Amino acid sequence: MDEAGRCPEPKCLVPIISSKAEQVVLIGDHMQLRPIIKCKEAAELGMDTSLFERYARMGTSEKLEKNVKFTMLEHQYSMVISFDCA
């Protein structure tokens, strides 16, 4: 799932569960754009948190390491600006 940091958790879970996926790849940046939730009550109940952000906040807990493998990039390649001064 591309832009998983922006996708509300239920919107990620529905295709995962309905397709009975055995492997899921979440791609995005949970520190950039969050899900847009217009309903204040839904946001207060946690719907403004993506599945991607929830996993990222869990860090390296023992429970997470047993069930989820994740890799965080140390360098943002898409933001590199190159100038050709020739």
C-alpha positions in Angstrom: 0.0 0.0 0.0 1.6 3.2 -1.2 1.1 6.3 1.0 0.1 4.1 3.9 0.9 6.9 6.4 -2.0 8.8 4.9 -4.5 6.0 4.8 -6.9 5.6 7.8 -6.4 2.2 9.5 -9.8 0.7 8.6 -9.1 1.6 4.9 -5.9 -0.4 5.1 -7.4 -3.3 7.0 -10.4 -4.0 4.7 -8.4 -5.1 1.7 -5.9 -7.0 3.8 -8.6 -9.0 5.5 -10.9 -9.4 2.5 -8.1 -10.7 0.3 -6.7 -12.9 3.1 -3.3 -11.4 2.4 -0.3 -13.4 3.7 2.1 -10.6 3.2 1.6 -6.8 3.2 4.0 -4.0 2.3 3.1 -0.6 3.7 5.0 2.3 2.1 4.9 5.9 3.2 6.0 8.4 5.8 4.0 8.5 9.0 5.7 11.8 10.0 4.5 13.6 6.9 0.8 13.5 6.0 -1.7 11.9 8.3 -5.2 10.6 7.4 -7.7 13.3 6.9 -10.6 12.8 9.2 -13.4 15.4 9.2 -15.4 14.0 12.0 -14.1 15.2 15.4 -15.5 12.2 17.3 -13.9 9.7 14.9 -10.5 11.5 15.3 -10.8 11.4 19.1 -11.4 7.6 18.9 -8.2 7.2 17.0 -9.3 7.1 13.4 -6.8 9.8 12.6 -4.0 7.3 13.1 -2.8 5.1 10.2 -1.9 1.4 10.5 1.6 2.5 9.4 1.9 5.1 12.2 0.6 2.6 14.8 3.4 0.1 13.8 6.0 2.8 13.7 5.0 4.0 17.2 5.3 0.4 18.5 9.0 0.6 17.8 11.1 -2.5 18.4 8.8 -4.2 20.9 9.2 -7.9 21.2 5.7 -8.6 20.1 6.1 -6.5 17.0 9.5 -8.1 16.0 7.9 -11.6 16.2 5.1 -10.7 13.8 6.2 -7.7 11.6 9.4 -7.1 9.8 10.0 -3.4 8.9 12.7 -1.3 7.4 13.1 2.4 7.9 15.0 4.5 5.3 17.7 6.7 6.8 17.9 8.9 3.7 15.0 10.4 1.7 16.0 9.8 -1.9 13.0 11.4 -3.5 13.9 14.8 -1.9 17.5 15.0 -3.1 17.9 18.1 -5.3 20.6 18.0 -7.9 21.9 21.0 -9.8 23.9 20.7 -13.0 26.2 23.7 -13.0 27.9 22.9 -16.3 
